[in-house]
Amino acid sequence: MNSQDELENTAPGVSSRFICTANHGFAPYAQEELRRKFGSVKSTVLVPGEVFIGTLELSSQEAVERLRMEPPIFLRHIFPVQYQIGIIDGDKDNAMLQLTACLKHLPELRGAQVTVQARKAGQDSWEGTSTDLKDSIQNGLKELVHQFVVKDAELVVSVLATDKALYAGISSPEDNLSDWNGGAVRFQKEESQISRAKFKLLEAERVFGIEFSSFEEALDIGAAPGGWTSFLLERGLRVTAVDPAKMHPSLLDSERLTYLNRNADSVKFREDQFDVLVCDMSWSPKLTAKLVTGLLYSLVPGGTAIVTVKLLSKKPLALIREVMDTFENANMQIQRAKQLFHNRDEITLYMIKY
């Protein structure tokens, strides 16, 4: 690789390159999704199990449009590779100067509100922190850009630093699958927070665009110790929490909580009692689907269901399809199937009842 910047002047319909990111360990499934969607895909791994360069045999614009129309499950973030600056003899300062010089020639940055998202491929791939890398890029562009912003940006300057090269691209936030850096949706832990599971619903609220405060009555299946129940109570809902295990004591005094210390399949609810149903259990995905579909009579038509599906199979795409078929056969319309940043070995289904 020479020291000159490699500008991707890709002709429409020929090829395009993207930095692609998935949850750690799930990049192979993100690669498989791309192959199923686009056919031939060339991949170069940058961070094992997590980050890779995907080369597609179509234009960048067409690839982005297709991914936005049919959002992938495991691919959480992309950005176009328009510049690749090789690092020669460890001279990273020179590589940064070259990158900044390239970016300064982009007319779309002039006068725009811009977010700079910078990441390192590893601890030793660049001196300092990712924030230091971001500050260096912003300092080089400050005379060109109207304003650097954290949210509501018109354009995103994305940079990934490895020990061999800087990869960079300019795009609209909505074209990156996530407007968070690398798709890593982060929330600050609260002192009284019961469990990290709460972050899943916080992320689902944002990623799926769900207004939980618009619901009135929720059923939380497998609720203990109460991370999701606490979130729903905070949004003002009445919550029926079902679990044979104990709920956190801090929740039990709530007048809007009904706690049933039993297995969910042994409880009878009223028909159309709830307008939202949530379930986050460490169960076999097929058993979870069977349990939840058996309780859907209690969800009003048009009601929302959020269910996590544990990926216990070595063929998760086939398993996900089987579970989704089970829900669709039970009159549920799948709105999104997504591995959220706060999911571990699971995905989250967002569904609406017919």
Summary of the structure (lengths in Angstrom):
residues: 354
radius of gyration: 22.7
end to end distance: 55.4
largest distance: 70.5
contacts: 1146
relative contact order: 0.11
helix: 31%
strand: 29%
